[in-house]
Amino acid sequence: MKRDYYEVLGVPRDADIQQIKKAYRKLAREHHPDVNVDDPACEGKFKEATEAYEVLCDAEKRGVYDAYGHEGLRRGAAGAGGFGFDGFSGFSDLFENLFGSFGGGSPFRETGPTGPAQGDDLAVEVELTLEEAAFGVERDITFKAQGVCPSCEGAGTTDPSSVKTCSECGGHGRVRVVRRTMLGQFVQTGACLRCAGTGQVIESPCGECGGAGRVFAERKVTVQIPAGIDSGQRIRVSGHGGAGERRARAGDLYVRMRVAPHDSFERRDDDILYGVDLTIVQAALGATLTVPTLDGDDEVEFAPGTQPGEVKVLRGKGVPRLHGHGRGDQEIHVRVLVPHDLDEQQRRLLQEFDDVSGPDQYGARPEGVLHKLRNLFTG
């Protein structure tokens, strides 16, 4: 929604023409885009102030605005002799007779031809297995985007002699239009429409790309994905994005990673998590089990008396570190399986075991735990 024009210029609603001019001069000095080349927001502020000034300094427009606001101006612009506004997106200069010399030479830049448009940056997503993300992989990625025209090889024409200097802008790529206002003369500079700012025109453009030097087609790029990458991370492949116009620089390709869930492992940063099930007998007596790792199967020993929730760590069996040396670890989280649906013999054997067991077999566990186990097995 547009701001109130009086608020934009910072003047009261009964301000006279001199107050309006003074306020606009101050804002124009502060926000002109060629004075504030490092602040893109200034261009919008400059355009806003200029639009407010043009309305409030015109008695007819100001009267409509005071009575009906922005809507009144919009409806007036739609009718005969309306109140439309010229755009200021191409402003690159302002005559010194508007503000003076600024204490010496003019600070405003003179820009040259913009040249053919550079290619667009592109983003694609690729799905990896956990093993591919851990150890790296070379992947061919196929996508649709602008590519170099195969007929003219990006030149825009197969006849180099047909490339001529633009007669409209004289090869500068920009045209200047002088506008007169109550404050003085403005010079509005913008890209030449005939040559699209390149300074050149092609009299015999390529029949396949129409002179652009690029066509929309399927592309394939081979990407080397480094070891240790994770979901959400991306790599940049410089110069492999959309092709530029007439051999201008291509954009970059950003490849975003998505690692698919694994059947056995869970990744936490550079560590691998794995859950192993031990029976109560294996947990009590100890056991040696075959455990999968990213490098293959390992024989892992579990000591007698292994408790539920214990974690056994295999050092260096995790994911290689993306920006460092070495690897993470593999954590083996122990779950102890409690038997169910016992027959009479099993219940009797467990009861006999419980009868000859005491606190020493359960460490420092409180007696309440012993009673809970007895109740569990005896019903």
Contacts in CASP RR format, 6 or more apart in sequence:
PFRMAT RR
TARGET T0000
AUTHOR 0000-0000-0000
METHOD contacts of the structure
MODEL  1
MKRDYYEVLGVPRDADIQQIKKAYRKLAREHHPDVNVDDPACEGKFKEAT
EAYEVLCDAEKRGVYDAYGHEGLRRGAAGAGGFGFDGFSGFSDLFENLFG
SFGGGSPFRETGPTGPAQGDDLAVEVELTLEEAAFGVERDITFKAQGVCP
SCEGAGTTDPSSVKTCSECGGHGRVRVVRRTMLGQFVQTGACLRCAGTGQ
VIESPCGECGGAGRVFAERKVTVQIPAGIDSGQRIRVSGHGGAGERRARA
GDLYVRMRVAPHDSFERRDDDILYGVDLTIVQAALGATLTVPTLDGDDEV
EFAPGTQPGEVKVLRGKGVPRLHGHGRGDQEIHVRVLVPHDLDEQQRRLL
QEFDDVSGPDQYGARPEGVLHKLRNLFTG
2 70 0 8 1.000
3 48 0 8 1.000
5 51 0 8 1.000
5 52 0 8 1.000
5 55 0 8 1.000
5 56 0 8 1.000
5 65 0 8 1.000
6 12 0 8 1.000
6 13 0 8 1.000
6 15 0 8 1.000
6 52 0 8 1.000
6 56 0 8 1.000
8 48 0 8 1.000
8 49 0 8 1.000
8 52 0 8 1.000
9 15 0 8 1.000
9 20 0 8 1.000
9 23 0 8 1.000
9 24 0 8 1.000
9 27 0 8 1.000
9 49 0 8 1.000
9 52 0 8 1.000
9 53 0 8 1.000
9 56 0 8 1.000
10 23 0 8 1.000
11 19 0 8 1.000
11 20 0 8 1.000
11 23 0 8 1.000
11 56 0 8 1.000
12 19 0 8 1.000
13 66 0 8 1.000
15 23 0 8 1.000
15 56 0 8 1.000
17 57 0 8 1.000
20 53 0 8 1.000
20 56 0 8 1.000
20 57 0 8 1.000
21 53 0 8 1.000
21 57 0 8 1.000
21 182 0 8 1.000
21 183 0 8 1.000
24 49 0 8 1.000
24 50 0 8 1.000
24 52 0 8 1.000
24 53 0 8 1.000
24 183 0 8 1.000
25 99 0 8 1.000
25 183 0 8 1.000
27 45 0 8 1.000
27 46 0 8 1.000
27 49 0 8 1.000
28 46 0 8 1.000
28 49 0 8 1.000
28 50 0 8 1.000
28 94 0 8 1.000
28 98 0 8 1.000
28 99 0 8 1.000
29 35 0 8 1.000
29 99 0 8 1.000
30 36 0 8 1.000
30 42 0 8 1.000
30 45 0 8 1.000
31 42 0 8 1.000
31 43 0 8 1.000
31 44 0 8 1.000
31 45 0 8 1.000
31 46 0 8 1.000
31 49 0 8 1.000
32 42 0 8 1.000
32 46 0 8 1.000
32 91 0 8 1.000
32 94 0 8 1.000
32 108 0 8 1.000
33 40 0 8 1.000
33 42 0 8 1.000
33 43 0 8 1.000
33 44 0 8 1.000
33 46 0 8 1.000
33 91 0 8 1.000
33 92 0 8 1.000
34 91 0 8 1.000
34 92 0 8 1.000
34 93 0 8 1.000
34 94 0 8 1.000
34 107 0 8 1.000
34 108 0 8 1.000
34 109 0 8 1.000
35 42 0 8 1.000
35 107 0 8 1.000
35 108 0 8 1.000
36 42 0 8 1.000
37 109 0 8 1.000
43 88 0 8 1.000
43 89 0 8 1.000
43 91 0 8 1.000
46 88 0 8 1.000
46 91 0 8 1.000
47 87 0 8 1.000
47 88 0 8 1.000
47 89 0 8 1.000
50 88 0 8 1.000
51 85 0 8 1.000
53 183 0 8 1.000
54 61 0 8 1.000
54 85 0 8 1.000
54 181 0 8 1.000
55 61 0 8 1.000
55 62 0 8 1.000
55 65 0 8 1.000
55 73 0 8 1.000
55 83 0 8 1.000
56 62 0 8 1.000
56 65 0 8 1.000
57 182 0 8 1.000
61 73 0 8 1.000
61 83 0 8 1.000
64 72 0 8 1.000
64 73 0 8 1.000
64 76 0 8 1.000
64 83 0 8 1.000
65 72 0 8 1.000
65 73 0 8 1.000
68 75 0 8 1.000
73 83 0 8 1.000
73 84 0 8 1.000
76 82 0 8 1.000
76 83 0 8 1.000
77 83 0 8 1.000
77 84 0 8 1.000
86 179 0 8 1.000
86 188 0 8 1.000
88 188 0 8 1.000
90 188 0 8 1.000
90 189 0 8 1.000
90 190 0 8 1.000
90 191 0 8 1.000
91 186 0 8 1.000
91 188 0 8 1.000
91 189 0 8 1.000
92 108 0 8 1.000
92 109 0 8 1.000
92 110 0 8 1.000
92 111 0 8 1.000
92 174 0 8 1.000
92 189 0 8 1.000
92 190 0 8 1.000
93 106 0 8 1.000
93 108 0 8 1.000
93 109 0 8 1.000
93 110 0 8 1.000
93 176 0 8 1.000
93 187 0 8 1.000
93 189 0 8 1.000
94 108 0 8 1.000
94 186 0 8 1.000
94 187 0 8 1.000
95 184 0 8 1.000
95 185 0 8 1.000
95 186 0 8 1.000
95 187 0 8 1.000
96 102 0 8 1.000
96 105 0 8 1.000
96 106 0 8 1.000
97 184 0 8 1.000
97 185 0 8 1.000
98 183 0 8 1.000
98 184 0 8 1.000
98 185 0 8 1.000
98 186 0 8 1.000
111 174 0 8 1.000
111 189 0 8 1.000
112 172 0 8 1.000
112 173 0 8 1.000
112 174 0 8 1.000
113 171 0 8 1.000
113 172 0 8 1.000
113 173 0 8 1.000
113 174 0 8 1.000
113 197 0 8 1.000
113 198 0 8 1.000
113 199 0 8 1.000
114 173 0 8 1.000
114 174 0 8 1.000
114 191 0 8 1.000
114 197 0 8 1.000
114 198 0 8 1.000
115 173 0 8 1.000
115 197 0 8 1.000
115 198 0 8 1.000
115 199 0 8 1.000
115 248 0 8 1.000
116 198 0 8 1.000
116 244 0 8 1.000
116 245 0 8 1.000
116 246 0 8 1.000
116 247 0 8 1.000
116 248 0 8 1.000
117 196 0 8 1.000
117 244 0 8 1.000
117 245 0 8 1.000
117 248 0 8 1.000
118 244 0 8 1.000
118 245 0 8 1.000
118 248 0 8 1.000
118 249 0 8 1.000
118 250 0 8 1.000
118 251 0 8 1.000
119 146 0 8 1.000
119 241 0 8 1.000
119 242 0 8 1.000
119 243 0 8 1.000
119 244 0 8 1.000
119 245 0 8 1.000
119 248 0 8 1.000
119 249 0 8 1.000
119 250 0 8 1.000
119 251 0 8 1.000
120 145 0 8 1.000
120 146 0 8 1.000
120 241 0 8 1.000
120 242 0 8 1.000
120 251 0 8 1.000
121 241 0 8 1.000
121 242 0 8 1.000
121 251 0 8 1.000
121 252 0 8 1.000
121 253 0 8 1.000
121 254 0 8 1.000
122 143 0 8 1.000
122 145 0 8 1.000
122 241 0 8 1.000
122 242 0 8 1.000
122 251 0 8 1.000
122 252 0 8 1.000
122 253 0 8 1.000
122 254 0 8 1.000
123 234 0 8 1.000
123 253 0 8 1.000
123 254 0 8 1.000
123 255 0 8 1.000
123 256 0 8 1.000
124 141 0 8 1.000
124 143 0 8 1.000
124 253 0 8 1.000
124 254 0 8 1.000
124 255 0 8 1.000
124 256 0 8 1.000
125 255 0 8 1.000
125 256 0 8 1.000
125 257 0 8 1.000
125 258 0 8 1.000
126 139 0 8 1.000
126 141 0 8 1.000
126 223 0 8 1.000
126 225 0 8 1.000
126 255 0 8 1.000
126 256 0 8 1.000
126 257 0 8 1.000
126 258 0 8 1.000
127 258 0 8 1.000
127 259 0 8 1.000
127 260 0 8 1.000
128 137 0 8 1.000
128 139 0 8 1.000
128 225 0 8 1.000
128 229 0 8 1.000
128 257 0 8 1.000
128 258 0 8 1.000
128 259 0 8 1.000
128 260 0 8 1.000
129 259 0 8 1.000
129 260 0 8 1.000
129 262 0 8 1.000
130 259 0 8 1.000
130 260 0 8 1.000
130 262 0 8 1.000
130 265 0 8 1.000
130 267 0 8 1.000
130 294 0 8 1.000
131 294 0 8 1.000
132 139 0 8 1.000
132 225 0 8 1.000
133 225 0 8 1.000
133 228 0 8 1.000
133 229 0 8 1.000
133 230 0 8 1.000
133 231 0 8 1.000
133 257 0 8 1.000
133 259 0 8 1.000
133 319 0 8 1.000
134 227 0 8 1.000
134 228 0 8 1.000
134 294 0 8 1.000
134 318 0 8 1.000
134 319 0 8 1.000
134 320 0 8 1.000
135 227 0 8 1.000
135 228 0 8 1.000
135 294 0 8 1.000
135 320 0 8 1.000
136 225 0 8 1.000
136 226 0 8 1.000
136 227 0 8 1.000
136 228 0 8 1.000
136 229 0 8 1.000
137 225 0 8 1.000
138 222 0 8 1.000
138 223 0 8 1.000
138 224 0 8 1.000
138 225 0 8 1.000
139 222 0 8 1.000
139 223 0 8 1.000
139 225 0 8 1.000
140 220 0 8 1.000
140 221 0 8 1.000
140 222 0 8 1.000
140 223 0 8 1.000
141 220 0 8 1.000
141 221 0 8 1.000
141 222 0 8 1.000
141 223 0 8 1.000
141 255 0 8 1.000
142 218 0 8 1.000
142 219 0 8 1.000
142 220 0 8 1.000
143 218 0 8 1.000
143 219 0 8 1.000
143 221 0 8 1.000
144 216 0 8 1.000
144 217 0 8 1.000
144 218 0 8 1.000
144 219 0 8 1.000
145 216 0 8 1.000
145 217 0 8 1.000
145 219 0 8 1.000
145 241 0 8 1.000
145 242 0 8 1.000
145 243 0 8 1.000
146 214 0 8 1.000
146 215 0 8 1.000
146 216 0 8 1.000
146 242 0 8 1.000
146 243 0 8 1.000
146 244 0 8 1.000
147 214 0 8 1.000
147 215 0 8 1.000
147 216 0 8 1.000
147 217 0 8 1.000
147 219 0 8 1.000
147 242 0 8 1.000
147 243 0 8 1.000
148 154 0 8 1.000
148 213 0 8 1.000
148 214 0 8 1.000
148 243 0 8 1.000
148 247 0 8 1.000
149 156 0 8 1.000
149 206 0 8 1.000
149 208 0 8 1.000
149 209 0 8 1.000
149 211 0 8 1.000
149 212 0 8 1.000
149 213 0 8 1.000
149 214 0 8 1.000
149 215 0 8 1.000
150 208 0 8 1.000
150 215 0 8 1.000
151 158 0 8 1.000
151 206 0 8 1.000
151 207 0 8 1.000
151 208 0 8 1.000
151 209 0 8 1.000
152 158 0 8 1.000
152 206 0 8 1.000
152 208 0 8 1.000
152 209 0 8 1.000
152 211 0 8 1.000
152 213 0 8 1.000
154 206 0 8 1.000
154 209 0 8 1.000
154 213 0 8 1.000
154 214 0 8 1.000
154 243 0 8 1.000
154 246 0 8 1.000
154 247 0 8 1.000
155 206 0 8 1.000
155 213 0 8 1.000
155 246 0 8 1.000
155 247 0 8 1.000
156 202 0 8 1.000
156 205 0 8 1.000
156 206 0 8 1.000
156 209 0 8 1.000
156 210 0 8 1.000
156 211 0 8 1.000
156 212 0 8 1.000
156 213 0 8 1.000
156 246 0 8 1.000
157 163 0 8 1.000
157 202 0 8 1.000
157 204 0 8 1.000
157 205 0 8 1.000
157 206 0 8 1.000
157 211 0 8 1.000
158 204 0 8 1.000
158 206 0 8 1.000
159 204 0 8 1.000
162 202 0 8 1.000
162 203 0 8 1.000
162 204 0 8 1.000
162 205 0 8 1.000
163 200 0 8 1.000
163 201 0 8 1.000
163 202 0 8 1.000
163 203 0 8 1.000
164 200 0 8 1.000
164 201 0 8 1.000
164 202 0 8 1.000
164 203 0 8 1.000
165 171 0 8 1.000
165 199 0 8 1.000
165 200 0 8 1.000
165 201 0 8 1.000
166 173 0 8 1.000
166 192 0 8 1.000
166 194 0 8 1.000
166 195 0 8 1.000
166 197 0 8 1.000
166 198 0 8 1.000
166 199 0 8 1.000
166 200 0 8 1.000
166 201 0 8 1.000
167 194 0 8 1.000
167 201 0 8 1.000
168 175 0 8 1.000
168 192 0 8 1.000
168 193 0 8 1.000
168 194 0 8 1.000
168 195 0 8 1.000
169 175 0 8 1.000
169 192 0 8 1.000
169 194 0 8 1.000
169 195 0 8 1.000
169 197 0 8 1.000
169 199 0 8 1.000
170 199 0 8 1.000
171 195 0 8 1.000
171 199 0 8 1.000
171 200 0 8 1.000
172 192 0 8 1.000
172 199 0 8 1.000
173 191 0 8 1.000
173 192 0 8 1.000
173 195 0 8 1.000
173 197 0 8 1.000
173 198 0 8 1.000
173 199 0 8 1.000
174 189 0 8 1.000
174 190 0 8 1.000
174 191 0 8 1.000
174 192 0 8 1.000
174 197 0 8 1.000
175 189 0 8 1.000
175 190 0 8 1.000
175 191 0 8 1.000
175 192 0 8 1.000
175 193 0 8 1.000
176 187 0 8 1.000
176 188 0 8 1.000
176 189 0 8 1.000
176 190 0 8 1.000
177 187 0 8 1.000
177 188 0 8 1.000
177 189 0 8 1.000
178 185 0 8 1.000
178 186 0 8 1.000
178 187 0 8 1.000
178 188 0 8 1.000
179 185 0 8 1.000
179 186 0 8 1.000
179 187 0 8 1.000
179 188 0 8 1.000
180 186 0 8 1.000
191 197 0 8 1.000
192 199 0 8 1.000
194 201 0 8 1.000
195 201 0 8 1.000
198 246 0 8 1.000
202 211 0 8 1.000
205 211 0 8 1.000
206 213 0 8 1.000
208 215 0 8 1.000
209 215 0 8 1.000
211 246 0 8 1.000
212 245 0 8 1.000
212 246 0 8 1.000
213 243 0 8 1.000
213 244 0 8 1.000
213 245 0 8 1.000
213 246 0 8 1.000
213 247 0 8 1.000
214 242 0 8 1.000
214 243 0 8 1.000
214 244 0 8 1.000
214 245 0 8 1.000
214 246 0 8 1.000
221 237 0 8 1.000
221 240 0 8 1.000
221 253 0 8 1.000
223 235 0 8 1.000
223 237 0 8 1.000
223 255 0 8 1.000
225 235 0 8 1.000
225 255 0 8 1.000
225 257 0 8 1.000
226 235 0 8 1.000
226 322 0 8 1.000
227 319 0 8 1.000
227 320 0 8 1.000
227 322 0 8 1.000
228 270 0 8 1.000
228 319 0 8 1.000
228 320 0 8 1.000
228 321 0 8 1.000
228 322 0 8 1.000
229 235 0 8 1.000
229 257 0 8 1.000
229 322 0 8 1.000
230 257 0 8 1.000
230 259 0 8 1.000
230 267 0 8 1.000
230 269 0 8 1.000
230 322 0 8 1.000
231 257 0 8 1.000
231 258 0 8 1.000
231 259 0 8 1.000
232 256 0 8 1.000
232 257 0 8 1.000
232 258 0 8 1.000
233 256 0 8 1.000
233 257 0 8 1.000
233 322 0 8 1.000
234 254 0 8 1.000
234 255 0 8 1.000
234 256 0 8 1.000
234 257 0 8 1.000
235 254 0 8 1.000
235 255 0 8 1.000
235 257 0 8 1.000
236 252 0 8 1.000
236 253 0 8 1.000
236 254 0 8 1.000
236 255 0 8 1.000
237 252 0 8 1.000
237 253 0 8 1.000
237 254 0 8 1.000
237 255 0 8 1.000
238 252 0 8 1.000
239 249 0 8 1.000
239 250 0 8 1.000
239 251 0 8 1.000
239 252 0 8 1.000
239 253 0 8 1.000
240 250 0 8 1.000
240 251 0 8 1.000
240 252 0 8 1.000
240 253 0 8 1.000
241 250 0 8 1.000
241 251 0 8 1.000
241 252 0 8 1.000
241 253 0 8 1.000
242 250 0 8 1.000
242 251 0 8 1.000
242 253 0 8 1.000
243 250 0 8 1.000
244 250 0 8 1.000
244 251 0 8 1.000
259 267 0 8 1.000
264 274 0 8 1.000
264 292 0 8 1.000
265 272 0 8 1.000
265 273 0 8 1.000
265 274 0 8 1.000
265 292 0 8 1.000
265 294 0 8 1.000
266 272 0 8 1.000
266 273 0 8 1.000
266 274 0 8 1.000
267 273 0 8 1.000
267 319 0 8 1.000
269 319 0 8 1.000
270 318 0 8 1.000
270 319 0 8 1.000
270 320 0 8 1.000
270 321 0 8 1.000
270 327 0 8 1.000
270 328 0 8 1.000
271 318 0 8 1.000
271 319 0 8 1.000
271 328 0 8 1.000
271 329 0 8 1.000
271 330 0 8 1.000
271 331 0 8 1.000
272 293 0 8 1.000
272 294 0 8 1.000
272 317 0 8 1.000
272 318 0 8 1.000
272 319 0 8 1.000
272 328 0 8 1.000
272 329 0 8 1.000
272 330 0 8 1.000
272 331 0 8 1.000
273 330 0 8 1.000
273 331 0 8 1.000
273 333 0 8 1.000
274 291 0 8 1.000
274 292 0 8 1.000
274 293 0 8 1.000
274 330 0 8 1.000
274 331 0 8 1.000
274 332 0 8 1.000
274 333 0 8 1.000
275 332 0 8 1.000
275 333 0 8 1.000
275 334 0 8 1.000
275 335 0 8 1.000
276 289 0 8 1.000
276 291 0 8 1.000
276 300 0 8 1.000
276 302 0 8 1.000
276 332 0 8 1.000
276 333 0 8 1.000
276 334 0 8 1.000
276 335 0 8 1.000
277 335 0 8 1.000
277 336 0 8 1.000
277 337 0 8 1.000
278 286 0 8 1.000
278 287 0 8 1.000
278 289 0 8 1.000
278 302 0 8 1.000
278 306 0 8 1.000
278 334 0 8 1.000
278 335 0 8 1.000
278 336 0 8 1.000
278 337 0 8 1.000
279 336 0 8 1.000
279 337 0 8 1.000
279 339 0 8 1.000
280 336 0 8 1.000
280 337 0 8 1.000
280 338 0 8 1.000
280 339 0 8 1.000
282 289 0 8 1.000
282 302 0 8 1.000
282 306 0 8 1.000
283 302 0 8 1.000
283 305 0 8 1.000
283 306 0 8 1.000
283 307 0 8 1.000
283 308 0 8 1.000
283 334 0 8 1.000
283 336 0 8 1.000
284 304 0 8 1.000
284 305 0 8 1.000
285 304 0 8 1.000
285 305 0 8 1.000
286 301 0 8 1.000
286 302 0 8 1.000
286 303 0 8 1.000
286 304 0 8 1.000
286 305 0 8 1.000
286 306 0 8 1.000
287 301 0 8 1.000
287 302 0 8 1.000
288 299 0 8 1.000
288 300 0 8 1.000
288 301 0 8 1.000
288 302 0 8 1.000
289 299 0 8 1.000
289 300 0 8 1.000
289 302 0 8 1.000
290 297 0 8 1.000
290 298 0 8 1.000
290 299 0 8 1.000
290 300 0 8 1.000
291 297 0 8 1.000
291 298 0 8 1.000
291 299 0 8 1.000
291 300 0 8 1.000
291 314 0 8 1.000
291 332 0 8 1.000
292 298 0 8 1.000
293 314 0 8 1.000
293 317 0 8 1.000
293 318 0 8 1.000
293 330 0 8 1.000
294 317 0 8 1.000
294 318 0 8 1.000
294 319 0 8 1.000
294 330 0 8 1.000
295 317 0 8 1.000
298 314 0 8 1.000
298 317 0 8 1.000
300 312 0 8 1.000
300 314 0 8 1.000
300 332 0 8 1.000
302 312 0 8 1.000
302 334 0 8 1.000
306 334 0 8 1.000
306 336 0 8 1.000
307 334 0 8 1.000
307 336 0 8 1.000
308 334 0 8 1.000
308 335 0 8 1.000
308 336 0 8 1.000
309 333 0 8 1.000
309 334 0 8 1.000
309 335 0 8 1.000
309 336 0 8 1.000
310 333 0 8 1.000
310 334 0 8 1.000
311 331 0 8 1.000
311 332 0 8 1.000
311 333 0 8 1.000
311 334 0 8 1.000
312 331 0 8 1.000
312 332 0 8 1.000
312 334 0 8 1.000
313 329 0 8 1.000
313 330 0 8 1.000
313 331 0 8 1.000
313 332 0 8 1.000
314 329 0 8 1.000
314 330 0 8 1.000
314 331 0 8 1.000
314 332 0 8 1.000
315 329 0 8 1.000
316 326 0 8 1.000
316 327 0 8 1.000
316 328 0 8 1.000
316 329 0 8 1.000
316 330 0 8 1.000
317 327 0 8 1.000
317 328 0 8 1.000
317 329 0 8 1.000
317 330 0 8 1.000
318 327 0 8 1.000
318 328 0 8 1.000
318 329 0 8 1.000
318 330 0 8 1.000
319 327 0 8 1.000
319 328 0 8 1.000
320 326 0 8 1.000
320 327 0 8 1.000
320 328 0 8 1.000
321 327 0 8 1.000
321 328 0 8 1.000
338 376 0 8 1.000
339 346 0 8 1.000
342 350 0 8 1.000
342 377 0 8 1.000
347 377 0 8 1.000
347 378 0 8 1.000
350 377 0 8 1.000
351 377 0 8 1.000
351 378 0 8 1.000
354 370 0 8 1.000
354 373 0 8 1.000
354 374 0 8 1.000
354 377 0 8 1.000
357 370 0 8 1.000
358 370 0 8 1.000
359 365 0 8 1.000
359 367 0 8 1.000
359 370 0 8 1.000
362 369 0 8 1.000
362 370 0 8 1.000
END
